[in-house]
Amino acid sequence: MVTTTELLEKKCQHLETGLTEDEITQYLKLVDGWTLLDGKIVKIFSFQNYYETLAFINAIAYVIHAEDHHPELVATYNRCTVKFDTHSVNGGRGGISENDFICAAKIDAIFVQSFA
């Protein structure tokens, strides 16, 4: 199993096989506050106002684009919900992959560095 530091150093890559339930459980221990919900890993980030919410989205946009792994984002006045899954794994049926956790770790690092 990898560490959070190793996740931060990795780059997303094309994967064909998703993680097993046991692997997902282990990876969730590496990313604080992320949960498994409806087949996606999900975290809600809280902010002081809408400006900070949008600043967060703009801050993570570069990482998301660079990793070519795009989450579902739901923005409200002082929250941003981030949901990751990988559509291409498991024969196109989708699932959770290491890419989801790589991006989750990187987004967490941005939040801690800039908004916490």
Biopython code that builds the backbone (N, CA, C, O; Angstrom):
import numpy as np
from Bio.PDB.StructureBuilder import StructureBuilder

atoms = [
    (1, "MET", "N", (0.846, -1.184, 0.000)),
    (1, "MET", "CA", (0.000, 0.000, 0.000)),
    (1, "MET", "C", (0.887, 1.242, 0.000)),
    (1, "MET", "O", (1.945, 1.257, 0.628)),
    (2, "VAL", "N", (0.459, 2.257, -0.691)),
    (2, "VAL", "CA", (1.201, 3.510, -0.772)),
    (2, "VAL", "C", (0.882, 4.406, 0.421)),
    (2, "VAL", "O", (-0.050, 4.145, 1.181)),
    (3, "THR", "N", (1.668, 5.459, 0.569)),
    (3, "THR", "CA", (1.428, 6.459, 1.604)),
    (3, "THR", "C", (0.814, 7.705, 0.961)),
    (3, "THR", "O", (0.757, 7.819, -0.264)),
    (4, "THR", "N", (0.361, 8.623, 1.791)),
    (4, "THR", "CA", (-0.174, 9.886, 1.273)),
    (4, "THR", "C", (0.909, 10.634, 0.513)),
    (4, "THR", "O", (0.643, 11.206, -0.544)),
    (5, "THR", "N", (2.124, 10.634, 1.039)),
    (5, "THR", "CA", (3.246, 11.299, 0.355)),
    (5, "THR", "C", (3.470, 10.702, -1.024)),
    (5, "THR", "O", (3.709, 11.432, -1.986)),
    (6, "GLU", "N", (3.395, 9.394, -1.128)),
    (6, "GLU", "CA", (3.572, 8.748, -2.432)),
    (6, "GLU", "C", (2.427, 9.100, -3.384)),
    (6, "GLU", "O", (2.650, 9.274, -4.582)),
    (7, "LEU", "N", (1.204, 9.206, -2.860)),
    (7, "LEU", "CA", (0.079, 9.627, -3.711)),
    (7, "LEU", "C", (0.342, 11.012, -4.288)),
    (7, "LEU", "O", (0.081, 11.265, -5.465)),
    (8, "LEU", "N", (0.866, 11.917, -3.442)),
    (8, "LEU", "CA", (1.143, 13.281, -3.896)),
    (8, "LEU", "C", (2.211, 13.323, -4.983)),
    (8, "LEU", "O", (2.220, 14.242, -5.802)),
    (9, "GLU", "N", (3.093, 12.361, -5.000)),
    (9, "GLU", "CA", (4.186, 12.320, -5.980)),
    (9, "GLU", "C", (3.780, 11.631, -7.278)),
    (9, "GLU", "O", (4.458, 11.788, -8.294)),
    (10, "LYS", "N", (2.697, 10.877, -7.263)),
    (10, "LYS", "CA", (2.276, 10.124, -8.445)),
    (10, "LYS", "C", (1.521, 11.000, -9.436)),
    (10, "LYS", "O", (0.997, 12.057, -9.084)),
    (11, "LYS", "N", (1.478, 10.539, -10.679)),
    (11, "LYS", "CA", (0.678, 11.139, -11.735)),
    (11, "LYS", "C", (-0.401, 10.136, -12.124)),
    (11, "LYS", "O", (-0.176, 8.926, -12.101)),
    (12, "CYS", "N", (-1.555, 10.645, -12.477)),
    (12, "CYS", "CA", (-2.616, 9.771, -12.968)),
    (12, "CYS", "C", (-2.182, 9.128, -14.275)),
    (12, "CYS", "O", (-1.461, 9.725, -15.075)),
    (13, "GLN", "N", (-2.629, 7.917, -14.470)),
    (13, "GLN", "CA", (-2.327, 7.204, -15.710)),
    (13, "GLN", "C", (-3.569, 6.451, -16.160)),
    (13, "GLN", "O", (-4.510, 6.272, -15.387)),
    (14, "HIS", "N", (-3.567, 6.012, -17.413)),
    (14, "HIS", "CA", (-4.716, 5.262, -17.900)),
    (14, "HIS", "C", (-4.743, 3.908, -17.198)),
    (14, "HIS", "O", (-3.775, 3.149, -17.246)),
    (15, "LEU", "N", (-5.853, 3.625, -16.554)),
    (15, "LEU", "CA", (-6.020, 2.363, -15.839)),
    (15, "LEU", "C", (-7.225, 1.625, -16.395)),
    (15, "LEU", "O", (-8.218, 2.240, -16.785)),
    (16, "GLU", "N", (-7.131, 0.310, -16.429)),
    (16, "GLU", "CA", (-8.242, -0.487, -16.936)),
    (16, "GLU", "C", (-8.999, -1.210, -15.838)),
    (16, "GLU", "O", (-10.143, -1.621, -16.036)),
    (17, "THR", "N", (-8.361, -1.371, -14.664)),
    (17, "THR", "CA", (-8.976, -2.105, -13.575)),
    (17, "THR", "C", (-9.141, -1.193, -12.368)),
    (17, "THR", "O", (-8.208, -0.500, -11.961)),
    (18, "GLY", "N", (-10.329, -1.205, -11.811)),
    (18, "GLY", "CA", (-10.590, -0.421, -10.609)),
    (18, "GLY", "C", (-10.090, -1.137, -9.371)),
    (18, "GLY", "O", (-9.637, -2.280, -9.433)),
    (19, "LEU", "N", (-10.180, -0.448, -8.249)),
    (19, "LEU", "CA", (-9.762, -1.004, -6.970)),
    (19, "LEU", "C", (-10.853, -1.908, -6.395)),
    (19, "LEU", "O", (-12.037, -1.733, -6.685)),
    (20, "THR", "N", (-10.440, -2.866, -5.587)),
    (20, "THR", "CA", (-11.393, -3.720, -4.883)),
    (20, "THR", "C", (-11.949, -2.960, -3.675)),
    (20, "THR", "O", (-11.426, -1.906, -3.312)),
    (21, "GLU", "N", (-12.988, -3.480, -3.065)),
    (21, "GLU", "CA", (-13.556, -2.852, -1.867)),
    (21, "GLU", "C", (-12.518, -2.747, -0.758)),
    (21, "GLU", "O", (-12.440, -1.723, -0.078)),
    (22, "ASP", "N", (-11.725, -3.789, -0.569)),
    (22, "ASP", "CA", (-10.677, -3.757, 0.467)),
    (22, "ASP", "C", (-9.630, -2.695, 0.159)),
    (22, "ASP", "O", (-9.179, -1.987, 1.059)),
    (23, "GLU", "N", (-9.241, -2.581, -1.108)),
    (23, "GLU", "CA", (-8.259, -1.563, -1.487)),
    (23, "GLU", "C", (-8.828, -0.160, -1.282)),
    (23, "GLU", "O", (-8.124, 0.732, -0.808)),
    (24, "ILE", "N", (-10.081, 0.037, -1.633)),
    (24, "ILE", "CA", (-10.721, 1.341, -1.438)),
    (24, "ILE", "C", (-10.719, 1.698, 0.042)),
    (24, "ILE", "O", (-10.416, 2.834, 0.406)),
    (25, "THR", "N", (-11.048, 0.754, 0.881)),
    (25, "THR", "CA", (-11.047, 0.983, 2.330)),
    (25, "THR", "C", (-9.660, 1.406, 2.806)),
    (25, "THR", "O", (-9.541, 2.315, 3.628)),
    (26, "GLN", "N", (-8.618, 0.763, 2.302)),
    (26, "GLN", "CA", (-7.252, 1.113, 2.689)),
    (26, "GLN", "C", (-6.866, 2.505, 2.182)),
    (26, "GLN", "O", (-6.261, 3.285, 2.917)),
    (27, "TYR", "N", (-7.209, 2.816, 0.944)),
    (27, "TYR", "CA", (-6.897, 4.136, 0.380)),
    (27, "TYR", "C", (-7.646, 5.244, 1.112)),
    (27, "TYR", "O", (-7.102, 6.331, 1.308)),
    (28, "LEU", "N", (-8.883, 4.985, 1.516)),
    (28, "LEU", "CA", (-9.651, 6.006, 2.232)),
    (28, "LEU", "C", (-8.976, 6.425, 3.534)),
    (28, "LEU", "O", (-9.175, 7.545, 4.004)),
    (29, "LYS", "N", (-8.185, 5.537, 4.112)),
    (29, "LYS", "CA", (-7.444, 5.867, 5.335)),
    (29, "LYS", "C", (-6.348, 6.897, 5.072)),
    (29, "LYS", "O", (-5.865, 7.538, 6.005)),
    (30, "LEU", "N", (-5.952, 7.062, 3.805)),
    (30, "LEU", "CA", (-4.878, 7.985, 3.442)),
    (30, "LEU", "C", (-5.371, 9.404, 3.175)),
    (30, "LEU", "O", (-4.582, 10.349, 3.199)),
    (31, "VAL", "N", (-6.657, 9.558, 2.923)),
    (31, "VAL", "CA", (-7.208, 10.874, 2.559)),
    (31, "VAL", "C", (-8.295, 11.252, 3.559)),
    (31, "VAL", "O", (-9.417, 10.749, 3.502)),
    (32, "ASP", "N", (-7.944, 12.129, 4.458)),
    (32, "ASP", "CA", (-8.804, 12.509, 5.570)),
    (32, "ASP", "C", (-10.107, 13.158, 5.098)),
    (32, "ASP", "O", (-10.103, 14.098, 4.303)),
    (33, "GLY", "N", (-11.210, 12.634, 5.606)),
    (33, "GLY", "CA", (-12.503, 13.253, 5.335)),
    (33, "GLY", "C", (-13.199, 12.788, 4.078)),
    (33, "GLY", "O", (-14.347, 13.166, 3.847)),
    (34, "TRP", "N", (-12.552, 11.985, 3.258)),
    (34, "TRP", "CA", (-13.180, 11.464, 2.051)),
    (34, "TRP", "C", (-13.971, 10.210, 2.422)),
    (34, "TRP", "O", (-13.530, 9.408, 3.244)),
    (35, "THR", "N", (-15.140, 10.052, 1.808)),
    (35, "THR", "CA", (-15.984, 8.890, 2.059)),
    (35, "THR", "C", (-16.408, 8.272, 0.739)),
    (35, "THR", "O", (-16.340, 8.913, -0.310)),
    (36, "LEU", "N", (-16.837, 7.049, 0.799)),
    (36, "LEU", "CA", (-17.387, 6.375, -0.366)),
    (36, "LEU", "C", (-18.894, 6.557, -0.344)),
    (36, "LEU", "O", (-19.559, 6.185, 0.623)),
    (37, "LEU", "N", (-19.434, 7.136, -1.419)),
    (37, "LEU", "CA", (-20.868, 7.403, -1.501)),
    (37, "LEU", "C", (-21.335, 7.192, -2.935)),
    (37, "LEU", "O", (-20.856, 7.851, -3.859)),
    (38, "ASP", "N", (-22.256, 6.287, -3.108)),
    (38, "ASP", "CA", (-22.842, 6.022, -4.435)),
    (38, "ASP", "C", (-21.780, 5.761, -5.498)),
    (38, "ASP", "O", (-21.879, 6.268, -6.616)),
    (39, "GLY", "N", (-20.769, 4.973, -5.154)),
    (39, "GLY", "CA", (-19.751, 4.587, -6.123)),
    (39, "GLY", "C", (-18.710, 5.648, -6.436)),
    (39, "GLY", "O", (-17.979, 5.532, -7.420)),
    (40, "LYS", "N", (-18.639, 6.685, -5.604)),
    (40, "LYS", "CA", (-17.656, 7.751, -5.792)),
    (40, "LYS", "C", (-17.015, 8.062, -4.455)),
    (40, "LYS", "O", (-17.609, 7.825, -3.403)),
    (41, "ILE", "N", (-15.788, 8.598, -4.497)),
    (41, "ILE", "CA", (-15.232, 9.127, -3.260)),
    (41, "ILE", "C", (-15.601, 10.605, -3.213)),
    (41, "ILE", "O", (-15.493, 11.322, -4.208)),
    (42, "VAL", "N", (-16.041, 11.047, -2.027)),
    (42, "VAL", "CA", (-16.668, 12.362, -1.900)),
    (42, "VAL", "C", (-16.120, 13.087, -0.682)),
    (42, "VAL", "O", (-15.881, 12.484, 0.364)),
    (43, "LYS", "N", (-15.926, 14.399, -0.837)),
    (43, "LYS", "CA", (-15.574, 15.246, 0.300)),
    (43, "LYS", "C", (-16.213, 16.616, 0.099)),
    (43, "LYS", "O", (-16.271, 17.136, -1.015)),
    (44, "ILE", "N", (-16.692, 17.189, 1.204)),
    (44, "ILE", "CA", (-17.258, 18.537, 1.187)),
    (44, "ILE", "C", (-16.256, 19.474, 1.845)),
    (44, "ILE", "O", (-15.863, 19.271, 2.994)),
    (45, "PHE", "N", (-15.850, 20.494, 1.115)),
    (45, "PHE", "CA", (-14.937, 21.511, 1.615)),
    (45, "PHE", "C", (-15.750, 22.747, 1.975)),
    (45, "PHE", "O", (-16.621, 23.163, 1.211)),
    (46, "SER", "N", (-15.468, 23.341, 3.144)),
    (46, "SER", "CA", (-16.218, 24.509, 3.613)),
    (46, "SER", "C", (-15.354, 25.767, 3.578)),
    (46, "SER", "O", (-14.146, 25.723, 3.808)),
    (47, "PHE", "N", (-16.020, 26.901, 3.281)),
    (47, "PHE", "CA", (-15.330, 28.173, 3.126)),
    (47, "PHE", "C", (-16.095, 29.275, 3.843)),
    (47, "PHE", "O", (-17.195, 29.051, 4.349)),
    (48, "GLN", "N", (-15.507, 30.470, 3.884)),
    (48, "GLN", "CA", (-16.133, 31.616, 4.533)),
    (48, "GLN", "C", (-17.236, 32.241, 3.679)),
    (48, "GLN", "O", (-18.204, 32.792, 4.203)),
    (49, "ASN", "N", (-17.077, 32.147, 2.344)),
    (49, "ASN", "CA", (-18.012, 32.825, 1.448)),
    (49, "ASN", "C", (-17.892, 32.261, 0.030)),
    (49, "ASN", "O", (-17.096, 31.357, -0.225)),
    (50, "TYR", "N", (-18.675, 32.797, -0.862)),
    (50, "TYR", "CA", (-18.695, 32.323, -2.250)),
    (50, "TYR", "C", (-17.370, 32.605, -2.959)),
    (50, "TYR", "O", (-16.906, 31.793, -3.759)),
    (51, "TYR", "N", (-16.768, 33.749, -2.665)),
    (51, "TYR", "CA", (-15.483, 34.086, -3.275)),
    (51, "TYR", "C", (-14.437, 33.010, -2.972)),
    (51, "TYR", "O", (-13.720, 32.567, -3.869)),
    (52, "GLU", "N", (-14.353, 32.591, -1.704)),
    (52, "GLU", "CA", (-13.382, 31.547, -1.340)),
    (52, "GLU", "C", (-13.722, 30.215, -2.003)),
    (52, "GLU", "O", (-12.829, 29.473, -2.410)),
    (53, "THR", "N", (-15.012, 29.917, -2.111)),
    (53, "THR", "CA", (-15.423, 28.680, -2.780)),
    (53, "THR", "C", (-14.932, 28.676, -4.219)),
    (53, "THR", "O", (-14.363, 27.689, -4.685)),
    (54, "LEU", "N", (-15.153, 29.778, -4.919)),
    (54, "LEU", "CA", (-14.708, 29.866, -6.313)),
    (54, "LEU", "C", (-13.185, 29.905, -6.424)),
    (54, "LEU", "O", (-12.620, 29.353, -7.368)),
    (55, "ALA", "N", (-12.519, 30.547, -5.474)),
    (55, "ALA", "CA", (-11.055, 30.566, -5.470)),
    (55, "ALA", "C", (-10.507, 29.148, -5.330)),
    (55, "ALA", "O", (-9.524, 28.794, -5.982)),
    (56, "PHE", "N", (-11.132, 28.344, -4.491)),
    (56, "PHE", "CA", (-10.742, 26.948, -4.331)),
    (56, "PHE", "C", (-10.900, 26.186, -5.643)),
    (56, "PHE", "O", (-10.000, 25.456, -6.056)),
    (57, "ILE", "N", (-12.042, 26.358, -6.289)),
    (57, "ILE", "CA", (-12.276, 25.673, -7.565)),
    (57, "ILE", "C", (-11.222, 26.074, -8.586)),
    (57, "ILE", "O", (-10.699, 25.224, -9.307)),
    (58, "ASN", "N", (-10.908, 27.355, -8.652)),
    (58, "ASN", "CA", (-9.860, 27.806, -9.571)),
    (58, "ASN", "C", (-8.496, 27.252, -9.182)),
    (58, "ASN", "O", (-7.690, 26.921, -10.052)),
    (59, "ALA", "N", (-8.231, 27.149, -7.883)),
    (59, "ALA", "CA", (-6.943, 26.629, -7.423)),
    (59, "ALA", "C", (-6.772, 25.158, -7.792)),
    (59, "ALA", "O", (-5.674, 24.735, -8.156)),
    (60, "ILE", "N", (-7.844, 24.380, -7.702)),
    (60, "ILE", "CA", (-7.709, 22.956, -8.020)),
    (60, "ILE", "C", (-7.817, 22.673, -9.516)),
    (60, "ILE", "O", (-7.474, 21.578, -9.963)),
    (61, "ALA", "N", (-8.287, 23.643, -10.291)),
    (61, "ALA", "CA", (-8.478, 23.437, -11.727)),
    (61, "ALA", "C", (-7.187, 23.043, -12.432)),
    (61, "ALA", "O", (-7.204, 22.183, -13.313)),
    (62, "TYR", "N", (-6.074, 23.655, -12.059)),
    (62, "TYR", "CA", (-4.803, 23.327, -12.710)),
    (62, "TYR", "C", (-4.425, 21.870, -12.471)),
    (62, "TYR", "O", (-4.037, 21.161, -13.400)),
    (63, "VAL", "N", (-4.540, 21.430, -11.225)),
    (63, "VAL", "CA", (-4.187, 20.042, -10.888)),
    (63, "VAL", "C", (-5.101, 19.064, -11.615)),
    (63, "VAL", "O", (-4.640, 18.081, -12.194)),
    (64, "ILE", "N", (-6.381, 19.340, -11.577)),
    (64, "ILE", "CA", (-7.356, 18.478, -12.244)),
    (64, "ILE", "C", (-7.034, 18.362, -13.730)),
    (64, "ILE", "O", (-7.054, 17.268, -14.293)),
    (65, "HIS", "N", (-6.739, 19.486, -14.357)),
    (65, "HIS", "CA", (-6.414, 19.485, -15.784)),
    (65, "HIS", "C", (-5.093, 18.756, -16.044)),
    (65, "HIS", "O", (-4.998, 17.942, -16.962)),
    (66, "ALA", "N", (-4.078, 19.053, -15.232)),
    (66, "ALA", "CA", (-2.761, 18.422, -15.418)),
    (66, "ALA", "C", (-2.837, 16.904, -15.254)),
    (66, "ALA", "O", (-2.140, 16.166, -15.950)),
    (67, "GLU", "N", (-3.672, 16.445, -14.346)),
    (67, "GLU", "CA", (-3.824, 15.006, -14.125)),
    (67, "GLU", "C", (-4.786, 14.376, -15.128)),
    (67, "GLU", "O", (-4.860, 13.152, -15.230)),
    (68, "ASP", "N", (-5.521, 15.202, -15.867)),
    (68, "ASP", "CA", (-6.526, 14.742, -16.826)),
    (68, "ASP", "C", (-7.504, 13.773, -16.154)),
    (68, "ASP", "O", (-7.862, 12.726, -16.693)),
    (69, "HIS", "N", (-7.916, 14.181, -14.944)),
    (69, "HIS", "CA", (-8.858, 13.360, -14.171)),
    (69, "HIS", "C", (-9.811, 14.324, -13.480)),
    (69, "HIS", "O", (-9.476, 14.934, -12.465)),
    (70, "HIS", "N", (-10.991, 14.446, -14.042)),
    (70, "HIS", "CA", (-11.905, 15.526, -13.688)),
    (70, "HIS", "C", (-13.043, 15.051, -12.786)),
    (70, "HIS", "O", (-13.765, 14.118, -13.137)),
    (71, "PRO", "N", (-13.204, 15.689, -11.630)),
    (71, "PRO", "CA", (-14.269, 15.299, -10.710)),
    (71, "PRO", "C", (-15.584, 15.988, -11.051)),
    (71, "PRO", "O", (-15.646, 16.892, -11.885)),
    (72, "GLU", "N", (-16.605, 15.539, -10.394)),
    (72, "GLU", "CA", (-17.868, 16.273, -10.376)),
    (72, "GLU", "C", (-17.736, 17.292, -9.244)),
    (72, "GLU", "O", (-17.384, 16.932, -8.120)),
    (73, "LEU", "N", (-18.015, 18.553, -9.539)),
    (73, "LEU", "CA", (-17.941, 19.620, -8.544)),
    (73, "LEU", "C", (-19.325, 20.228, -8.357)),
    (73, "LEU", "O", (-20.023, 20.525, -9.326)),
    (74, "VAL", "N", (-19.707, 20.407, -7.103)),
    (74, "VAL", "CA", (-20.955, 21.092, -6.789)),
    (74, "VAL", "C", (-20.598, 22.267, -5.888)),
    (74, "VAL", "O", (-20.141, 22.082, -4.760)),
    (75, "ALA", "N", (-20.813, 23.485, -6.400)),
    (75, "ALA", "CA", (-20.465, 24.694, -5.653)),
    (75, "ALA", "C", (-21.717, 25.372, -5.126)),
    (75, "ALA", "O", (-22.693, 25.561, -5.851)),
    (76, "THR", "N", (-21.672, 25.737, -3.844)),
    (76, "THR", "CA", (-22.725, 26.545, -3.231)),
    (76, "THR", "C", (-22.034, 27.750, -2.603)),
    (76, "THR", "O", (-20.837, 27.957, -2.805)),
    (77, "TYR", "N", (-22.770, 28.530, -1.855)),
    (77, "TYR", "CA", (-22.221, 29.771, -1.307)),
    (77, "TYR", "C", (-20.913, 29.562, -0.543)),
    (77, "TYR", "O", (-19.943, 30.284, -0.772)),
    (78, "ASN", "N", (-20.878, 28.592, 0.352)),
    (78, "ASN", "CA", (-19.670, 28.415, 1.163)),
    (78, "ASN", "C", (-19.212, 26.959, 1.237)),
    (78, "ASN", "O", (-18.571, 26.550, 2.205)),
    (79, "ARG", "N", (-19.542, 26.190, 0.214)),
    (79, "ARG", "CA", (-19.116, 24.788, 0.167)),
    (79, "ARG", "C", (-18.822, 24.370, -1.267)),
    (79, "ARG", "O", (-19.389, 24.890, -2.228)),
    (80, "CYS", "N", (-17.917, 23.414, -1.369)),
    (80, "CYS", "CA", (-17.677, 22.758, -2.654)),
    (80, "CYS", "C", (-17.615, 21.262, -2.384)),
    (80, "CYS", "O", (-16.772, 20.794, -1.618)),
    (81, "THR", "N", (-18.503, 20.524, -3.011)),
    (81, "THR", "CA", (-18.489, 19.070, -2.910)),
    (81, "THR", "C", (-17.715, 18.539, -4.110)),
    (81, "THR", "O", (-18.004, 18.888, -5.255)),
    (82, "VAL", "N", (-16.723, 17.687, -3.831)),
    (82, "VAL", "CA", (-15.895, 17.094, -4.872)),
    (82, "VAL", "C", (-16.161, 15.593, -4.885)),
    (82, "VAL", "O", (-16.090, 14.932, -3.849)),
    (83, "LYS", "N", (-16.471, 15.058, -6.077)),
    (83, "LYS", "CA", (-16.783, 13.635, -6.230)),
    (83, "LYS", "C", (-15.916, 13.051, -7.340)),
    (83, "LYS", "O", (-15.932, 13.528, -8.475)),
    (84, "PHE", "N", (-15.165, 12.018, -6.997)),
    (84, "PHE", "CA", (-14.315, 11.348, -7.976)),
    (84, "PHE", "C", (-14.742, 9.908, -8.196)),
    (84, "PHE", "O", (-15.098, 9.197, -7.257)),
    (85, "ASP", "N", (-14.700, 9.496, -9.448)),
    (85, "ASP", "CA", (-14.721, 8.096, -9.837)),
    (85, "ASP", "C", (-14.010, 8.017, -11.184)),
    (85, "ASP", "O", (-13.681, 9.042, -11.781)),
    (86, "THR", "N", (-13.777, 6.803, -11.653)),
    (86, "THR", "CA", (-13.054, 6.615, -12.912)),
    (86, "THR", "C", (-13.964, 5.876, -13.883)),
    (86, "THR", "O", (-14.266, 4.697, -13.696)),
    (87, "HIS", "N", (-14.392, 6.580, -14.915)),
    (87, "HIS", "CA", (-15.356, 6.016, -15.865)),
    (87, "HIS", "C", (-14.776, 4.895, -16.721)),
    (87, "HIS", "O", (-15.511, 4.005, -17.150)),
    (88, "SER", "N", (-13.465, 4.924, -16.975)),
    (88, "SER", "CA", (-12.871, 4.015, -17.955)),
    (88, "SER", "C", (-12.513, 2.639, -17.402)),
    (88, "SER", "O", (-12.218, 1.737, -18.185)),
    (89, "VAL", "N", (-12.527, 2.443, -16.086)),
    (89, "VAL", "CA", (-12.103, 1.153, -15.537)),
    (89, "VAL", "C", (-13.212, 0.107, -15.609)),
    (89, "VAL", "O", (-14.381, 0.414, -15.841)),
    (90, "ASN", "N", (-12.797, -1.135, -15.401)),
    (90, "ASN", "CA", (-13.727, -2.273, -15.337)),
    (90, "ASN", "C", (-14.558, -2.420, -16.611)),
    (90, "ASN", "O", (-15.780, -2.568, -16.572)),
    (91, "GLY", "N", (-13.854, -2.375, -17.733)),
    (91, "GLY", "CA", (-14.520, -2.570, -19.016)),
    (91, "GLY", "C", (-15.507, -1.476, -19.354)),
    (91, "GLY", "O", (-16.500, -1.725, -20.038)),
    (92, "GLY", "N", (-15.245, -0.254, -18.879)),
    (92, "GLY", "CA", (-16.122, 0.873, -19.152)),
    (92, "GLY", "C", (-17.316, 0.965, -18.201)),
    (92, "GLY", "O", (-18.152, 1.857, -18.344)),
    (93, "ARG", "N", (-17.401, 0.051, -17.236)),
    (93, "ARG", "CA", (-18.500, 0.097, -16.258)),
    (93, "ARG", "C", (-18.212, 1.118, -15.157)),
    (93, "ARG", "O", (-19.116, 1.514, -14.421)),
    (94, "GLY", "N", (-16.963, 1.537, -15.047)),
    (94, "GLY", "CA", (-16.580, 2.521, -14.053)),
    (94, "GLY", "C", (-16.279, 1.902, -12.700)),
    (94, "GLY", "O", (-16.501, 0.715, -12.464)),
    (95, "GLY", "N", (-15.771, 2.744, -11.827)),
    (95, "GLY", "CA", (-15.407, 2.311, -10.483)),
    (95, "GLY", "C", (-14.458, 3.322, -9.870)),
    (95, "GLY", "O", (-14.318, 4.443, -10.359)),
    (96, "ILE", "N", (-13.821, 2.918, -8.812)),
    (96, "ILE", "CA", (-12.840, 3.760, -8.131)),
    (96, "ILE", "C", (-11.459, 3.238, -8.493)),
    (96, "ILE", "O", (-11.225, 2.030, -8.476)),
    (97, "SER", "N", (-10.538, 4.147, -8.821)),
    (97, "SER", "CA", (-9.167, 3.756, -9.150)),
    (97, "SER", "C", (-8.183, 4.562, -8.306)),
    (97, "SER", "O", (-8.566, 5.487, -7.591)),
    (98, "GLU", "N", (-6.924, 4.194, -8.404)),
    (98, "GLU", "CA", (-5.890, 4.944, -7.697)),
    (98, "GLU", "C", (-5.879, 6.402, -8.147)),
    (98, "GLU", "O", (-5.542, 7.282, -7.354)),
    (99, "ASN", "N", (-6.235, 6.677, -9.388)),
    (99, "ASN", "CA", (-6.270, 8.055, -9.883)),
    (99, "ASN", "C", (-7.173, 8.943, -9.019)),
    (99, "ASN", "O", (-6.862, 10.110, -8.782)),
    (100, "ASP", "N", (-8.279, 8.386, -8.557)),
    (100, "ASP", "CA", (-9.204, 9.156, -7.710)),
    (100, "ASP", "C", (-8.506, 9.583, -6.421)),
    (100, "ASP", "O", (-8.694, 10.705, -5.951)),
    (101, "PHE", "N", (-7.718, 8.705, -5.862)),
    (101, "PHE", "CA", (-7.026, 9.002, -4.607)),
    (101, "PHE", "C", (-5.817, 9.911, -4.809)),
    (101, "PHE", "O", (-5.489, 10.710, -3.932)),
    (102, "ILE", "N", (-5.159, 9.795, -5.951)),
    (102, "ILE", "CA", (-4.070, 10.722, -6.276)),
    (102, "ILE", "C", (-4.619, 12.148, -6.300)),
    (102, "ILE", "O", (-4.047, 13.051, -5.689)),
    (103, "CYS", "N", (-5.720, 12.342, -7.002)),
    (103, "CYS", "CA", (-6.306, 13.683, -7.094)),
    (103, "CYS", "C", (-6.875, 14.148, -5.761)),
    (103, "CYS", "O", (-6.761, 15.326, -5.423)),
    (104, "ALA", "N", (-7.481, 13.251, -5.004)),
    (104, "ALA", "CA", (-8.012, 13.622, -3.690)),
    (104, "ALA", "C", (-6.884, 14.132, -2.798)),
    (104, "ALA", "O", (-7.041, 15.153, -2.129)),
    (105, "ALA", "N", (-5.760, 13.441, -2.780)),
    (105, "ALA", "CA", (-4.620, 13.857, -1.950)),
    (105, "ALA", "C", (-4.099, 15.220, -2.387)),
    (105, "ALA", "O", (-3.766, 16.056, -1.547)),
    (106, "LYS", "N", (-4.027, 15.445, -3.684)),
    (106, "LYS", "CA", (-3.517, 16.721, -4.191)),
    (106, "LYS", "C", (-4.491, 17.867, -3.891)),
    (106, "LYS", "O", (-4.058, 18.973, -3.570)),
    (107, "ILE", "N", (-5.774, 17.617, -3.991)),
    (107, "ILE", "CA", (-6.764, 18.636, -3.667)),
    (107, "ILE", "C", (-6.726, 18.954, -2.175)),
    (107, "ILE", "O", (-6.817, 20.117, -1.783)),
    (108, "ASP", "N", (-6.593, 17.929, -1.353)),
    (108, "ASP", "CA", (-6.458, 18.157, 0.092)),
    (108, "ASP", "C", (-5.257, 19.041, 0.404)),
    (108, "ASP", "O", (-5.347, 19.940, 1.240)),
    (109, "ALA", "N", (-4.133, 18.788, -0.265)),
    (109, "ALA", "CA", (-2.922, 19.575, -0.032)),
    (109, "ALA", "C", (-3.143, 21.039, -0.392)),
    (109, "ALA", "O", (-2.679, 21.927, 0.323)),
    (110, "ILE", "N", (-3.839, 21.301, -1.481)),
    (110, "ILE", "CA", (-4.150, 22.670, -1.879)),
    (110, "ILE", "C", (-5.035, 23.335, -0.822)),
    (110, "ILE", "O", (-4.800, 24.478, -0.432)),
    (111, "PHE", "N", (-6.044, 22.611, -0.369)),
    (111, "PHE", "CA", (-6.950, 23.167, 0.636)),
    (111, "PHE", "C", (-6.194, 23.527, 1.920)),
    (111, "PHE", "O", (-6.346, 24.627, 2.452)),
    (112, "VAL", "N", (-5.388, 22.598, 2.404)),
    (112, "VAL", "CA", (-4.645, 22.835, 3.648)),
    (112, "VAL", "C", (-3.689, 24.007, 3.502)),
    (112, "VAL", "O", (-3.572, 24.836, 4.405)),
    (113, "GLN", "N", (-3.009, 24.078, 2.373)),
    (113, "GLN", "CA", (-2.016, 25.130, 2.148)),
    (113, "GLN", "C", (-2.649, 26.506, 1.966)),
    (113, "GLN", "O", (-2.071, 27.513, 2.377)),
    (114, "SER", "N", (-3.825, 26.557, 1.356)),
    (114, "SER", "CA", (-4.379, 27.853, 0.962)),
    (114, "SER", "C", (-5.646, 28.293, 1.700)),
    (114, "SER", "O", (-5.942, 29.487, 1.751)),
    (115, "PHE", "N", (-6.390, 27.352, 2.267)),
    (115, "PHE", "CA", (-7.702, 27.708, 2.793)),
    (115, "PHE", "C", (-7.954, 27.301, 4.239)),
    (115, "PHE", "O", (-8.923, 27.758, 4.844)),
    (116, "ALA", "N", (-7.116, 26.464, 4.793)),
    (116, "ALA", "CA", (-7.369, 25.978, 6.170)),
    (116, "ALA", "C", (-6.889, 26.966, 7.206)),
    (116, "ALA", "O", (-7.022, 26.717, 8.404)),
]
sb = StructureBuilder()
sb.init_structure("model")
sb.init_model(0)
sb.init_chain("A")
sb.init_seg("    ")
for serial, (resi, resn, name, xyz) in enumerate(atoms, 1):
    if name == "N":
        sb.init_residue(resn, " ", resi, " ")
    sb.init_atom(name, np.array(xyz, "f"), 0.0, 1.0, " ", f" {name:<3s}", serial, name[0])
structure = sb.get_structure()
